[in-house]
Amino acid sequence: MLAAVRPVRIALAALILLGGLVHLQQYLDGFASIPMIGPMFLANAVVSGVLAALLVWRTERVWILAAALLAAGSLGAIFISRATGLFGYMSTTFEAPEAVAVISEGAALLVASFILVKSVGHASQRTG
């Protein structure tokens, strides 16, 4: 079933990659100097790139789940940094890169959830 949704997996990979590129751009644009946050932005960019490649070339469900968790974690971090602060960093503005990250990661979470639900439904049809 996961091979059958290849175009959707590629779309998911593109969304994950876009979120990672936003994190890389923000890292290079000054976040590198923020303790804890800078390294986490760089790690997000690297993980996003690797995960995007895995989503394109591999069909195991674990990579779809990893994409959902990465997107959910990134969204959670954005909201926490705005609400209460994250590791001493408090976001006070909402600019274009943050909007792109929220949209791409929100869409990635929805697409990953769709793939996972469809794959579970397909598996239950085979066993039922």
Secondary structure, DSSP 8 states (H G I E B T S, - for coil): -TTTTHHHHHHHHHHHHHHHHHHHHHHHTTGGGSTTHHHHHHHHHHHHHHHHHHHHH---HHHHHHHHHHHHHHHHHHHHHHHT-BTTB------HHHHHHHHHHHHHHHHHHHHHHHHHHHHHHHH-
